[in-house]
Amino acid sequence: MTHALPPGLTDCLLWSDELGMGYHPRQPMDYTGPYFEKYQQLDATPMGAALTKARVDMVKRHVDPSSVLDIGIGGGRFVEEARCYGYDVNEQANAWLRSKKAFKDASYGWPSMTFWDSLEHIPNAEAFVRKIGQWAFVSMPVYKDQADCLASKHFKPGEHLHYWSMRGLIGWFARQGFGCVEINERESELGREGITSFAFRRYA
């Protein structure tokens, strides 16, 4: 994408007020190395336990948690507690999934997928969502506008590629045939500043 940008706009946030969303074209970060171990340590904390419970409970309100494919598994605690499948870009995470007989290749699609702090990291996010048969569950930071995004601690070029307002994310999913059926702030209530959770169901 960067080759088509005007000079001077190749390493900055590109934001559309019309769509309520932005994109940062910096090269995505490297997810190799001890990335998986870091998130296993976070998963093992009381916060990790509380977040996993909130996520499993949310999915349970709509589908059987064991039926979902978790995209970007963090430290794997959600996969374990939901007894579901997972997919990651980190090879250590995928090796762990295979050891649990829980690895599935996301390129083939899946009826329901979860994106806990992962959708905003994925360069081809639309390609993932197009392969979802019925449900998408998402947690991520959302922003009021471009200024709010730039001032946020969640503005992390190279790590977070996509940025949405609440209106923008709902509209983005709607353009792909999904309606929003749940919004909650449970992760923020547990202490994760500015994180909102969504459930989207395919209608087209």
C-alpha positions as a Markdown table, in Angstrom:
| # | Residue | x | y | z |
|---|---|---|---|---|
| 1 | Met | 0.0 | 0.0 | 0.0 |
| 2 | Thr | 2.8 | 2.4 | 0.8 |
| 3 | His | 4.0 | 2.7 | -2.8 |
| 4 | Ala | 0.7 | 4.5 | -3.7 |
| 5 | Leu | 1.0 | 7.1 | -0.9 |
| 6 | Pro | 2.1 | 10.7 | -1.6 |
| 7 | Pro | 5.6 | 11.7 | -0.4 |
| 8 | Gly | 5.6 | 12.4 | 3.3 |
| 9 | Leu | 2.6 | 10.2 | 4.1 |
| 10 | Thr | 4.3 | 6.9 | 4.1 |
| 11 | Asp | 4.7 | 6.7 | 7.9 |
| 12 | Cys | 1.7 | 8.4 | 9.5 |
| 13 | Leu | -1.8 | 7.7 | 10.6 |
| 14 | Leu | -4.2 | 7.9 | 7.6 |
| 15 | Trp | -7.7 | 8.7 | 9.1 |
| 16 | Ser | -11.1 | 9.0 | 7.5 |
| 17 | Asp | -13.7 | 10.9 | 9.4 |
| 18 | Glu | -16.3 | 9.7 | 6.9 |
| 19 | Leu | -15.7 | 6.1 | 7.7 |
| 20 | Gly | -14.6 | 6.6 | 11.3 |
| 21 | Met | -11.4 | 4.5 | 10.9 |
| 22 | Gly | -7.7 | 4.8 | 10.3 |
| 23 | Tyr | -4.7 | 2.9 | 9.1 |
| 24 | His | -1.0 | 3.2 | 9.8 |
| 25 | Pro | 1.1 | 1.8 | 6.9 |
| 26 | Arg | 4.3 | 1.2 | 9.0 |
| 27 | Gln | 5.8 | -2.3 | 8.4 |
| 28 | Pro | 4.1 | -4.8 | 10.9 |
| 29 | Met | 6.2 | -5.8 | 13.9 |
| 30 | Asp | 8.0 | -9.1 | 14.1 |
| 31 | Tyr | 6.0 | -11.7 | 16.1 |
| 32 | Thr | 8.8 | -14.3 | 16.4 |
| 33 | Gly | 10.9 | -15.0 | 19.5 |
| 34 | Pro | 9.6 | -14.9 | 23.0 |
| 35 | Tyr | 6.2 | -13.3 | 22.1 |
| 36 | Phe | 4.2 | -16.3 | 23.1 |
| 37 | Glu | 6.0 | -16.8 | 26.5 |
| 38 | Lys | 5.3 | -13.1 | 27.3 |
| 39 | Tyr | 1.6 | -13.6 | 26.9 |
| 40 | Gln | 1.6 | -17.0 | 28.8 |
| 41 | Gln | 3.0 | -15.0 | 31.7 |
| 42 | Leu | 0.3 | -12.4 | 31.4 |
| 43 | Asp | -2.4 | -15.1 | 31.1 |
| 44 | Ala | -1.2 | -16.6 | 34.4 |
| 45 | Thr | -2.0 | -13.4 | 36.4 |
| 46 | Pro | -5.3 | -12.7 | 38.2 |
| 47 | Met | -6.0 | -10.2 | 35.4 |
| 48 | Gly | -5.5 | -12.9 | 32.8 |
| 49 | Ala | -7.9 | -15.1 | 34.6 |
| 50 | Ala | -10.6 | -12.4 | 34.9 |
| 51 | Leu | -10.2 | -11.4 | 31.2 |
| 52 | Thr | -10.5 | -15.0 | 30.1 |
| 53 | Lys | -13.6 | -15.6 | 32.1 |
| 54 | Ala | -15.2 | -12.4 | 30.7 |
| 55 | Arg | -14.4 | -13.5 | 27.2 |
| 56 | Val | -15.7 | -17.1 | 27.6 |
| 57 | Asp | -18.9 | -15.8 | 29.3 |
| 58 | Met | -19.4 | -13.3 | 26.4 |
| 59 | Val | -19.1 | -16.0 | 23.8 |
| 60 | Lys | -21.4 | -18.3 | 25.8 |
| 61 | Arg | -24.2 | -15.8 | 25.5 |
| 62 | His | -24.2 | -16.5 | 21.7 |
| 63 | Val | -22.6 | -19.8 | 20.8 |
| 64 | Asp | -20.8 | -22.8 | 22.3 |
| 65 | Pro | -17.3 | -21.5 | 23.1 |
| 66 | Ser | -15.7 | -24.8 | 22.0 |
| 67 | Ser | -16.9 | -24.1 | 18.5 |
| 68 | Val | -14.9 | -20.9 | 17.9 |
| 69 | Leu | -11.5 | -20.4 | 16.3 |
| 70 | Asp | -9.4 | -17.9 | 18.3 |
| 71 | Ile | -7.2 | -15.7 | 16.1 |
| 72 | Gly | -4.1 | -14.5 | 17.8 |
| 73 | Ile | -4.2 | -16.7 | 20.9 |
| 74 | Gly | -2.0 | -14.5 | 23.2 |
| 75 | Gly | -0.8 | -17.0 | 25.8 |
| 76 | Gly | -3.4 | -19.6 | 25.0 |
| 77 | Arg | -5.5 | -19.4 | 28.1 |
| 78 | Phe | -8.8 | -18.6 | 26.2 |
| 79 | Val | -8.2 | -21.7 | 24.0 |
| 80 | Glu | -7.7 | -23.9 | 27.0 |
| 81 | Glu | -10.7 | -22.6 | 29.0 |
| 82 | Ala | -13.0 | -22.4 | 26.0 |
| 83 | Arg | -11.7 | -25.8 | 24.8 |
| 84 | Cys | -11.7 | -24.3 | 21.3 |
| 85 | Tyr | -9.3 | -24.1 | 18.4 |
| 86 | Gly | -6.7 | -21.4 | 17.6 |
| 87 | Tyr | -4.4 | -19.9 | 15.0 |
| 88 | Asp | -1.5 | -17.5 | 15.4 |
| 89 | Val | 1.3 | -16.0 | 13.4 |
| 90 | Asn | 3.8 | -17.0 | 16.1 |
| 91 | Glu | 5.3 | -20.4 | 15.4 |
| 92 | Gln | 5.7 | -21.2 | 19.1 |
| 93 | Ala | 2.1 | -20.5 | 19.7 |
| 94 | Asn | 1.1 | -22.7 | 16.8 |
| 95 | Ala | 3.4 | -25.5 | 18.0 |
| 96 | Trp | 1.7 | -25.2 | 21.4 |
| 97 | Leu | -1.7 | -25.4 | 19.7 |
| 98 | Arg | -0.7 | -28.5 | 17.7 |
| 99 | Ser | 0.5 | -30.2 | 21.0 |
| 100 | Lys | -3.0 | -29.6 | 22.3 |
| 101 | Lys | -4.6 | -30.8 | 19.0 |
| 102 | Ala | -6.2 | -27.4 | 18.8 |
| 103 | Phe | -4.5 | -25.9 | 15.7 |
| 104 | Lys | -6.7 | -24.9 | 12.7 |
| 105 | Asp | -5.5 | -23.1 | 9.6 |
| 106 | Ala | -7.6 | -19.9 | 9.5 |
| 107 | Ser | -7.1 | -19.6 | 5.7 |
| 108 | Tyr | -9.9 | -22.1 | 5.3 |
| 109 | Gly | -12.4 | -20.1 | 7.2 |
| 110 | Trp | -14.5 | -21.0 | 10.3 |
| 111 | Pro | -18.1 | -20.6 | 11.5 |
| 112 | Ser | -17.2 | -18.3 | 14.4 |
| 113 | Met | -13.9 | -16.5 | 15.2 |
| 114 | Thr | -12.7 | -14.6 | 18.2 |
| 115 | Phe | -10.3 | -11.6 | 17.9 |
| 116 | Trp | -9.2 | -10.7 | 21.5 |
| 117 | Asp | -6.8 | -7.7 | 20.9 |
| 118 | Ser | -5.8 | -9.1 | 17.5 |
| 119 | Leu | -8.0 | -7.8 | 14.7 |
| 120 | Glu | -6.2 | -4.4 | 14.7 |
| 121 | His | -2.8 | -6.2 | 14.2 |
| 122 | Ile | -3.8 | -8.1 | 11.0 |
| 123 | Pro | -2.7 | -6.5 | 7.7 |
| 124 | Asn | -5.4 | -8.3 | 5.7 |
| 125 | Ala | -8.2 | -8.1 | 8.4 |
| 126 | Glu | -10.9 | -8.1 | 5.8 |
| 127 | Ala | -9.7 | -11.4 | 4.3 |
| 128 | Phe | -10.1 | -13.0 | 7.8 |
| 129 | Val | -13.6 | -11.6 | 8.3 |
| 130 | Arg | -14.8 | -12.6 | 4.9 |
| 131 | Lys | -14.1 | -16.3 | 5.8 |
| 132 | Ile | -16.3 | -16.2 | 8.9 |
| 133 | Gly | -19.5 | -18.1 | 8.5 |
| 134 | Gln | -21.6 | -16.7 | 11.4 |
| 135 | Trp | -20.1 | -15.0 | 14.4 |
| 136 | Ala | -17.1 | -12.6 | 15.1 |
| 137 | Phe | -16.2 | -11.7 | 18.7 |
| 138 | Val | -13.8 | -8.7 | 19.1 |
| 139 | Ser | -12.1 | -6.8 | 21.9 |
| 140 | Met | -10.0 | -3.8 | 21.0 |
| 141 | Pro | -9.5 | -0.1 | 21.8 |
| 142 | Val | -11.9 | 2.3 | 20.1 |
| 143 | Tyr | -11.4 | 6.0 | 19.6 |
| 144 | Lys | -13.6 | 9.1 | 19.5 |
| 145 | Asp | -11.8 | 10.6 | 16.5 |
| 146 | Gln | -8.3 | 11.0 | 15.0 |
| 147 | Ala | -7.1 | 13.3 | 17.8 |
| 148 | Asp | -8.2 | 10.8 | 20.4 |
| 149 | Cys | -6.4 | 8.1 | 18.6 |
| 150 | Leu | -3.1 | 9.9 | 18.3 |
| 151 | Ala | -3.2 | 10.8 | 22.0 |
| 152 | Ser | -4.1 | 7.3 | 23.1 |
| 153 | Lys | -1.7 | 4.8 | 24.8 |
| 154 | His | -3.1 | 2.3 | 22.3 |
| 155 | Phe | -1.7 | 4.2 | 19.3 |
| 156 | Lys | 1.2 | 1.8 | 18.4 |
| 157 | Pro | 2.3 | 2.1 | 14.8 |
| 158 | Gly | 3.7 | -1.2 | 13.5 |
| 159 | Glu | 1.8 | -3.2 | 16.2 |
| 160 | His | -1.6 | -1.7 | 15.7 |
| 161 | Leu | -2.2 | -1.2 | 12.0 |
| 162 | His | -6.0 | -0.5 | 12.1 |
| 163 | Tyr | -7.8 | 2.1 | 14.2 |
| 164 | Trp | -11.6 | 2.5 | 14.5 |
| 165 | Ser | -14.2 | 4.6 | 16.3 |
| 166 | Met | -17.1 | 2.6 | 17.6 |
| 167 | Arg | -19.2 | 3.9 | 14.7 |
| 168 | Gly | -16.4 | 3.0 | 12.3 |
| 169 | Leu | -16.0 | -0.6 | 13.5 |
| 170 | Ile | -19.7 | -1.3 | 13.4 |
| 171 | Gly | -19.9 | 0.2 | 9.9 |
| 172 | Trp | -16.8 | -1.7 | 8.7 |
| 173 | Phe | -18.4 | -5.0 | 9.8 |
| 174 | Ala | -21.7 | -4.0 | 8.3 |
| 175 | Arg | -20.1 | -3.6 | 4.9 |
| 176 | Gln | -19.0 | -7.2 | 5.2 |
| 177 | Gly | -22.4 | -8.4 | 6.1 |
| 178 | Phe | -22.4 | -8.4 | 9.9 |
| 179 | Gly | -24.7 | -6.8 | 12.4 |
| 180 | Cys | -23.6 | -5.8 | 15.9 |
| 181 | Val | -25.6 | -7.7 | 18.5 |
| 182 | Glu | -23.6 | -6.9 | 21.7 |
| 183 | Ile | -21.3 | -4.2 | 23.0 |
| 184 | Asn | -19.9 | -4.3 | 26.5 |
| 185 | Glu | -17.2 | -2.5 | 28.5 |
| 186 | Arg | -16.3 | -5.5 | 30.8 |
| 187 | Glu | -12.6 | -5.4 | 30.0 |
| 188 | Ser | -12.4 | -1.7 | 30.8 |
| 189 | Glu | -14.3 | -2.4 | 34.1 |
| 190 | Leu | -11.6 | -5.0 | 34.9 |
| 191 | Gly | -8.9 | -2.4 | 34.5 |
| 192 | Arg | -8.0 | -2.4 | 30.8 |
| 193 | Glu | -8.4 | 1.3 | 29.9 |
| 194 | Gly | -10.3 | 2.0 | 26.7 |
| 195 | Ile | -11.1 | -1.6 | 25.6 |
| 196 | Thr | -14.5 | -2.4 | 24.3 |
| 197 | Ser | -15.9 | -5.8 | 23.3 |
| 198 | Phe | -18.3 | -6.6 | 20.5 |
| 199 | Ala | -20.3 | -9.6 | 19.1 |
| 200 | Phe | -21.1 | -9.5 | 15.4 |
| 201 | Arg | -23.4 | -11.9 | 13.6 |
| 202 | Arg | -23.5 | -12.4 | 9.8 |
| 203 | Tyr | -26.7 | -11.5 | 8.2 |
| 204 | Ala | -25.6 | -11.5 | 4.5 |
